[in-house]
């Protein structure tokens, strides 16, 4: 990650958060129409996990600007694994399961 790409990747995380919010809203409406259990709440959990990853990414990006002044914890790969990659992986996995639950019928083959 370089100083030039760090802000753009932060914007990518915000775009993912916005996309999850849109999916949550659409799934909530679809679930209300077909009287489905409120699985859409998993999207809100995914949004929270994505925002945790966003904050961790911003903290790590600040270390790129001034590496000698930042705390050594932010340069630790274990910290970045636990604070960025793990929440982001969980967010995407939860979102995939919830989206499949609501929108999987679109991919099923139907005989006409």
CORURBEL-V470344 format. One record per residue. N is the residue number from 1. OMEGA is omega in radians with two decimals (NA if undefined). BURIAL is I if it has 9 or more other C-alpha atoms within 8 Angstrom, else O. Layout:
# CORURBEL-V470344
n: [N	N]
omega: [OMEGA	OMEGA]
burial: [BURIAL	BURIAL]
This chain:
# CORURBEL-V470344
n: [1	2	3	4	5	6	7	8	9	10	11	12	13	14	15	16	17	18	19	20	21	22	23	24	25	26	27	28	29	30	31	32	33	34	35	36	37	38	39	40	41	42	43	44	45	46	47	48	49	50	51	52	53	54	55	56	57	58	59	60	61	62	63	64	65	66	67	68	69	70	71	72	73	74	75	76	77	78	79	80	81	82	83	84	85	86	87	88	89	90	91	92	93	94	95	96	97	98	99	100	101	102	103	104	105	106	107	108	109	110	111	112]
omega: [3.14	-3.12	-3.13	-3.07	-3.10	3.12	3.14	3.11	3.04	3.07	3.07	3.09	3.07	3.08	3.08	3.12	3.13	3.11	3.11	3.10	3.10	3.11	3.11	3.14	3.13	-3.14	3.10	3.13	3.11	3.13	3.10	-3.12	-3.08	3.10	3.14	3.07	-3.03	3.09	-3.11	3.12	3.05	3.07	3.11	3.02	3.11	3.08	3.13	3.12	3.10	3.10	3.03	3.10	3.12	3.13	3.11	3.12	3.10	3.10	3.11	3.11	3.11	3.09	3.10	-3.12	3.14	-3.04	-3.11	-3.11	-3.11	3.09	-3.11	3.12	-3.10	3.08	-3.12	-3.13	3.11	3.09	-3.11	3.08	-3.08	-3.06	-3.09	-3.02	-3.12	3.09	-3.14	3.09	3.11	3.14	-3.12	3.13	3.12	3.14	3.12	-3.13	-3.12	3.12	3.11	-3.14	-3.11	-2.92	-3.14	-3.13	3.13	-3.09	-3.12	3.13	3.12	3.07	-3.08	NA]
burial: [O	O	I	O	O	I	I	O	O	I	O	O	I	I	O	I	I	O	O	I	I	O	I	I	I	O	I	I	O	I	I	O	O	O	O	O	O	O	O	I	O	I	I	I	I	I	I	O	I	I	I	I	I	I	O	I	I	I	I	I	I	I	I	I	O	O	O	O	O	I	O	O	O	I	I	O	O	O	I	I	I	I	I	I	I	I	I	I	O	I	I	I	O	I	I	O	O	I	I	O	O	I	O	I	O	O	O	O	O	O	O	O]
